[in-house]
């Protein structure tokens, strides 16, 4: 519950919400493929009778949120996404970059584990030395293709549902909240994992994914909320790994640790926390989108049960 509500008698709060349906600003966190669960949570929030007044997204949460904001019909948004992920061209790029998944991926599935899998690819293409000479280890062409397929070429301010896209400016070190300008470009910026994918030039800024330090933008979302702040967390817990031998492995592992230590503090700003059980899924494994979407849908209905029963009464 927000601090301001502590000073409003419960009877008065009930009277406030009797005037109409509950409203919410929804914070969608990062998590790679696990972020597909957001598509199910947005559907469930709508089914609960709660009106979404704004979506605040970071990393994969910004892409999933934009898909839902562009296509308010949840079933259509899901179908379009699933069609892309099962398409031959996407699966081919997925196989080239990440290969198949293994049981061990479930234990070390942060950016660190992706690097473990990518080392052969990087060595084969003589790209490992690019870590100190180029802006990124990998091309973001697959990401750009997905964004272009799922989102129209419009500005953020023209979306049917207001949206805030969260990123970080690598030059100033400041958090950036994008609410105007090209939607596709903003999503590219928010999903550009630092060092892995190229950062995005935006005026005099160099924007990248802020997910390591703000993986769930609940605090930002709460600043917009007139009623509820709903946060959706698709992150993971820290698991023990077998080795961490090189400098870059140590740096990537530290990113994972920092993100997971900070995340619980960020989520305290939420009135309702939705945590789909998707932690088993490596962030780069897009092979079973239907399962992830369904789990997001299930978890959201469970978290919103009290609101749904009150709305029906």
C-alpha positions in Angstrom: 0.0 0.0 0.0 1.3 3.5 -0.8 2.3 5.7 2.1 -0.4 8.3 1.2 -3.0 5.7 1.7 -2.0 5.1 5.3 -3.6 8.4 6.1 -6.9 7.7 4.5 -9.4 5.7 6.6 -10.2 2.3 5.1 -13.9 3.2 4.7 -13.0 6.3 2.7 -10.7 4.2 0.5 -13.5 1.8 -0.2 -15.7 4.8 -1.2 -13.0 6.1 -3.5 -12.9 2.7 -5.4 -16.7 2.3 -5.4 -16.8 5.2 -8.0 -15.5 2.9 -10.7 -13.2 0.1 -11.7 -9.7 0.0 -10.2 -6.9 1.5 -12.3 -3.3 0.5 -12.4 0.1 1.5 -13.7 1.9 -1.8 -14.7 5.7 -2.2 -14.3 7.1 -4.9 -16.6 10.5 -6.2 -15.7 13.3 -7.6 -17.8 14.3 -11.2 -18.2 14.8 -12.1 -21.8 12.5 -14.9 -23.0 10.9 -15.1 -19.6 9.4 -11.7 -20.4 6.9 -13.5 -22.7 5.0 -14.2 -19.5 4.1 -10.4 -19.6 1.8 -11.1 -22.5 -0.3 -13.4 -20.2 -0.2 -11.1 -17.3 -1.5 -8.1 -19.3 -4.4 -10.3 -20.5 -5.3 -11.4 -17.0 -5.1 -7.8 -15.7 -7.7 -6.8 -18.3 -9.9 -9.8 -17.5 -9.8 -8.8 -13.8 -11.6 -5.6 -14.6 -8.6 -3.4 -13.7 -8.0 -0.6 -16.2 -4.4 -0.1 -17.3 -3.6 3.6 -17.3 0.1 3.2 -18.2 2.7 0.6 -18.9 6.3 1.1 -17.7 8.8 -1.3 -19.2 12.4 -2.1 -19.1 14.4 -4.4 -21.4 12.1 -7.3 -22.5 9.4 -5.8 -20.4 9.5 -2.7 -22.7 9.1 -4.9 -25.8 6.2 -7.0 -24.4 4.6 -3.8 -23.0 4.8 -2.1 -26.4 3.3 -5.1 -28.1 0.3 -5.0 -25.7 0.0 -1.2 -26.0 0.0 -1.4 -29.8 -2.5 -4.3 -29.8 -4.9 -4.0 -26.9 -6.5 -7.3 -27.9 -4.4 -9.7 -25.9 -5.1 -12.7 -27.9 -4.0 -11.0 -31.1 -0.8 -9.7 -29.5 0.0 -13.2 -28.3 -0.7 -14.8 -31.6 1.5 -12.3 -33.5 4.4 -12.9 -31.1 4.1 -16.7 -31.2 3.9 -16.7 -35.0 7.2 -14.7 -35.1 9.0 -17.0 -32.6 8.0 -20.1 -34.4 9.0 -18.7 -37.8 11.9 -20.4 -39.6 14.0 -17.3 -39.8 13.8 -16.5 -36.1 14.5 -20.1 -35.2 17.5 -20.1 -37.5 19.0 -17.0 -35.9 18.2 -18.4 -32.4 20.1 -21.6 -33.2 23.1 -19.7 -34.6 23.4 -17.5 -31.6 22.5 -19.8 -28.8 22.1 -23.4 -30.0 19.8 -25.7 -28.1 19.3 -25.5 -24.3 20.6 -28.0 -21.8 19.5 -28.9 -18.2 22.5 -26.9 -16.9 21.2 -23.7 -18.5 18.4 -23.7 -16.0 21.0 -23.3 -13.2 23.1 -20.5 -14.7 20.7 -18.7 -16.9 21.8 -15.1 -16.6 23.9 -13.2 -19.1 26.8 -15.2 -17.7 25.4 -18.5 -18.9 24.7 -17.0 -22.3 28.4 -16.1 -22.6 29.4 -19.6 -21.7 27.3 -20.8 -24.7 28.5 -18.0 -27.0 32.2 -18.5 -26.5 32.5 -21.0 -29.4 30.6 -18.7 -31.7 32.7 -15.8 -30.7 36.0 -17.7 -31.2 34.8 -19.1 -34.5 34.1 -15.6 -35.8 37.2 -14.1 -34.1 35.0 -11.7 -32.2 36.3 -12.3 -28.7 38.9 -9.6 -29.2 36.1 -7.1 -30.1 35.3 -6.8 -26.4 38.0 -4.2 -26.2 37.9 -2.7 -29.7 34.2 -2.6 -30.8 30.9 -1.3 -29.3 29.4 -4.7 -28.8 30.1 -8.5 -29.0 27.1 -9.3 -31.1 25.0 -7.8 -33.8 21.4 -6.9 -32.8 20.0 -7.7 -36.2 17.7 -10.5 -34.9 16.4 -8.1 -32.2 15.8 -5.4 -34.7 13.9 -7.8 -37.0 11.7 -8.9 -34.1 11.0 -5.3 -33.1 10.2 -4.3 -36.6 7.9 -7.3 -37.1 6.0 -6.8 -33.9 5.7 -3.0 -33.7 4.6 -0.4 -36.2 6.8 2.6 -37.1 5.0 5.1 -34.8 6.0 7.4 -31.9 5.6 6.4 -28.3 3.2 9.2 -27.6 0.8 7.9 -30.2 0.2 4.5 -28.5 -3.4 3.7 -27.5 -2.1 3.0 -24.0 0.4 5.5 -22.5 3.9 4.0 -22.1 7.2 4.8 -20.5 10.3 3.0 -21.8 13.2 2.9 -19.3 16.9 2.9 -20.3 20.2 4.3 -19.2 22.5 6.9 -20.8 26.0 5.4 -20.8 27.5 8.8 -21.2 25.9 10.7 -18.3 25.2 7.7 -16.2 21.6 8.8 -15.7 18.4 6.8 -16.0 16.3 7.9 -19.0 12.5 7.5 -19.3 11.4 7.7 -22.9 7.8 8.9 -23.5 8.2 10.6 -26.9 9.9 9.8 -30.1 10.3 6.6 -32.3 8.8 3.6 -30.5 11.0 1.0 -32.3 14.2 2.9 -31.5 13.2 3.3 -27.8 12.6 -0.4 -27.5 16.0 -1.1 -29.1 17.6 1.1 -26.6 15.9 -0.5 -23.6 16.8 -4.0 -24.8 20.4 -3.3 -25.7 22.3 -5.4 -23.1 25.5 -3.3 -22.4 28.5 -4.8 -24.2 26.5 -7.6 -25.7 24.3 -5.6 -28.1 25.1 -2.1 -29.5 23.9 0.9 -27.5 21.6 3.3 -29.3 22.3 6.9 -30.2 19.4 9.2 -29.0 20.2 12.9 -29.5 23.3 13.5 -27.4 22.8 10.3 -25.4 24.0 6.7 -25.8 21.2 4.5 -24.5 21.4 0.9 -23.2 19.5 -1.6 -21.1 19.3 -0.6 -17.4 18.1 -4.0 -16.3 21.1 -4.7 -14.1 20.2 -1.9 -11.6 16.4 -1.5 -12.4 15.2 -4.9 -13.5 11.6 -4.1 -12.3 10.6 -0.4 -12.8 8.0 -0.5 -9.9 9.3 2.7 -8.3 8.9 4.6 -11.6 5.5 3.1 -12.1 4.3 4.2 -8.7 5.1 7.8 -9.5 2.4 7.8 -12.2 -0.3 5.7 -10.4 -3.6 7.3 -9.3 -4.6 4.0 -7.7 -2.6 0.8 -8.0 0.9 -0.1 -9.0 1.3 -3.6 -10.3 4.8 -5.0 -10.8 5.6 -8.1 -12.8 8.8 -9.9 -11.9 10.2 -12.5 -14.3 13.7 -12.7 -12.8 15.5 -15.5 -11.1 17.3 -16.3 -7.9 21.1 -16.7 -7.7 22.3 -20.2 -8.1 25.7 -21.6 -7.5 27.8 -22.1 -10.6 30.7 -24.5 -11.2 33.3 -22.1 -12.4 34.1 -18.4 -13.1 37.6 -18.4 -14.6 38.0 -15.4 -16.9 37.8 -11.6 -16.4 34.8 -11.2 -18.6 33.1 -14.2 -16.9 33.6 -12.5 -13.5 32.2 -9.2 -14.8 29.1 -10.8 -16.3 28.6 -13.0 -13.2 28.7 -9.8 -11.0 26.1 -8.2 -13.2 23.8 -11.2 -12.5 24.5 -11.0 -8.7 23.9 -7.2 -8.5 20.6 -7.4 -10.4 19.2 -10.1 -8.2 20.3 -8.4 -5.0 18.7 -5.0 -6.0 15.5 -6.4 -7.4 13.6 -7.1 -4.1 14.1 -3.5 -3.0 12.7 -2.2 -6.2 9.5 -4.3 -5.9 8.6 -2.8 -2.5 7.0 0.1 -4.4 4.3 -2.1 -5.8 0.8 -2.6 -4.4 0.5 -5.9 -6.2 3.4 -8.2 -7.1 3.0 -10.8 -9.8 5.8 -13.4 -10.0 5.2 -16.0 -12.7 7.1 -19.3 -12.1 9.4 -19.0 -15.1 12.8 -19.0 -13.4 13.6 -22.4 -15.0 13.7 -20.8 -18.4 17.1 -19.5 -19.7 16.7 -15.9 -20.8 17.7 -16.8 -24.4 15.3 -19.8 -24.8 12.3 -18.7 -26.9 11.3 -22.2 -27.9 8.1 -22.5 -25.8 6.4 -19.1 -25.8 2.9 -20.6 -25.1 4.0 -22.1 -21.8 5.5 -18.8 -20.6 2.5 -16.8 -21.7 0.1 -19.2 -19.9 2.2 -19.1 -16.7 2.0 -15.3 -16.7 -1.7 -15.5 -17.2 -2.1 -18.0 -14.3 0.1 -16.1 -11.9 -1.6 -12.8 -12.6 -5.1 -14.2 -11.9 -3.8 -15.7 -8.6 -2.3 -12.3 -7.5 -5.4 -10.4 -8.6 -7.9 -12.8 -7.0 -9.0 -10.3 -4.3 -9.6 -7.5 -6.7 -11.5 -9.8 -9.1 -13.8 -11.0 -6.3 -14.5 -7.4 -5.2 -15.2 -6.3 -8.8 -17.7 -9.1 -9.2 -19.5 -8.4 -5.9 
